[in-house]
């Protein structure tokens, strides 16, 4: 099951362990799943936090890349290339949740594939 993921990557509070923080900041690295949007994810975080004292701010974002077709010449060429090197391999589509540079190509290419 693929879903939106959240990883807390940076936390900041008080300057010392024995001092109460007047303000705290948390940075989250979020990978938005296909079929969801950045705005939907922000709204879900606000519902989960459910505290008007906590603000949620998007520092940078990109929407999930579109799903590329598997019934086209591009996927057939990829399958043939993999088969030439690994004859026993079976090429199957999957959703990659990593933020790769391939998202930069979706606006100029009808099919963008990543593989592992």
KAZIQUI-V667379 format. One record per residue. N is the residue number from 1. RES is the residue in one small letter. OMEGA is omega in whole degrees, 0 to 359 (NA if undefined). Layout:
N | RES | OMEGA
N | RES | OMEGA
This chain:
1 | x | 179
2 | x | 181
3 | x | 176
4 | x | 180
5 | x | 178
6 | x | 176
7 | x | 177
8 | x | 187
9 | x | 182
10 | x | 178
11 | x | 178
12 | x | 179
13 | x | 181
14 | x | 182
15 | x | 182
16 | x | 183
17 | x | 182
18 | x | 180
19 | x | 177
20 | x | 180
21 | x | 174
22 | x | 179
23 | x | 177
24 | x | 180
25 | x | 176
26 | x | 176
27 | x | 180
28 | x | 173
29 | x | 187
30 | x | 174
31 | x | 184
32 | x | 182
33 | x | 174
34 | x | 181
35 | x | 176
36 | x | 178
37 | x | 176
38 | x | 182
39 | x | 177
40 | x | 181
41 | x | 178
42 | x | 179
43 | x | 178
44 | x | 177
45 | x | 179
46 | x | 177
47 | x | 181
48 | x | 180
49 | x | 174
50 | x | 180
51 | x | 182
52 | x | 178
53 | x | 181
54 | x | 177
55 | x | 177
56 | x | 182
57 | x | 177
58 | x | 180
59 | x | 173
60 | x | 184
61 | x | 168
62 | x | 180
63 | x | 178
64 | x | 177
65 | x | 176
66 | x | 178
67 | x | 179
68 | x | 182
69 | x | 176
70 | x | 181
71 | x | 183
72 | x | 181
73 | x | 182
74 | x | 180
75 | x | 177
76 | x | 178
77 | x | 177
78 | x | 179
79 | x | 179
80 | x | 180
81 | x | 178
82 | x | 180
83 | x | 179
84 | x | 181
85 | x | 181
86 | x | 187
87 | x | 181
88 | x | 183
89 | x | 174
90 | x | 182
91 | x | 180
92 | x | 178
93 | x | 175
94 | x | 178
95 | x | 177
96 | x | 182
97 | x | 180
98 | x | 177
99 | x | 181
100 | x | 177
101 | x | 182
102 | x | 179
103 | x | 178
104 | x | 184
105 | x | 186
106 | x | 178
107 | x | 182
108 | x | 181
109 | x | 179
110 | x | 181
111 | x | 179
112 | x | 183
113 | x | 172
114 | x | 177
115 | x | 181
116 | x | NA
